[in-house]
Amino acid sequence: MKSIGGLFERLCDPAHLDEAVTRATRGKRRRPDVAWLLFCRESEVARLARQLRTLTWHPGGFDLIRVRDPKPRVIARASIEDRVVHTALVQLIEPVFVRSLTDDTFACRRGMGTHRAVLRLLELVRRHPFALHLDIRSYFPSIDLALLRGLIERRVRDPRFMEVIDRILRSGAGLHDAPSVRRYARIDPDWPPPGRGLPIGSLTSQLFAAHVYLSGLDHFVKRELHVPGYVRYVDDLFLFGPRRGELRGWRTAVARWLEDERGLRLKCPEARVLSCGGHLNALGHRITRRGIEPLPRAFKRLKARVAKACVPGGAGRKRVDVARSMASSVGGILFG
């Protein structure tokens, strides 16, 4: 397994941070905090570069936002300055981890995404007689940060760069420990243990959760279990095979691997094996051998987004190109 060094100097490069500003503020220029950052762009980039180089940069706190899309979740929003650092960091280490991914994971990857995952699921539903859908219980709140750090350190041999990562990990630890957060997000009081977890909504969390923490599971499923059909989208796992008993055995093996290697648990340890002659609900779509159609909630979400964009005082007031912003959702509905 190859590791990489020399990342810290590249992280502190003002040119790299300036590019991160462009990426982090894309589509958000009218927000007051983003507008102020862009107004003071040169001085802010110089300040961030100086703080990172001297290791005096510390992430601020998170604003917790409660949403129901499609289920209750608590989203953690970092400051725009922290998001610039997150973006700069992800741009450097994402290629390191993407190289080791299998072709079966679709989330947060350029050229992949939900539509590609759904099309792959359609192909597997038509090819195999049985399917199994597994979901990890409270995935983001359950991630063991010490274990995650060890996985990152295997690939990054740069102590100062790892110090920046440590500060980012510590800033999000325990966000899901508050009783009010657990009640709203429907997190059981007995699991996960306190002190764990990544903040949902952070760019670094997407990278660590989708590409780092579970990449070993993908290789286990393909190389040791020899599952003929497999798709992972963050913590949603889909396994396909020729016999029900074989899928039940894989379910047990996956549950054991998650518990032993990552300290995670399945949401439904006795998840039912499905016949591919019926339907598979996955990633907001109902998939059958005849084709794909969006679930009813997809129409509701699209309708809500259009209303928000067009009503006075909403996104329409900011001259957002509604047609362009809705193109992905509409395409998903139409191709179904």
Secondary structure, 3 states (H helix, E strand, C coil): CCCECCHHHHHCCHHHHHHHHHHHHCCCCCCHHHHHHHHCHHHHHHHHHHHHHCCCCCCCCCEEEEEECCCEEEEEECCHHHHHHHHHHHHHHHHHHHCCCCCCECCCCCCCHHHHHHHHHHHHHHHCCEEEEEEECCHHHHCCHHHHHHHHHCCECCHHHHHHHHHHHHHHCCCCCCHHHHHHHCCCCCCCCCCCCCCCCCHHHHHHHHHHCCHHHHHHHHHHCCCCEEEEECCEEEEEECCHHHHHHHHHHHHHHHHHHHCCCECCCCCCCEECCCCEEECCEEEECCEEEECHHHHHHHHHHHHHHHCCCCHHHHCCCHHHHHHHHHHHHHHC
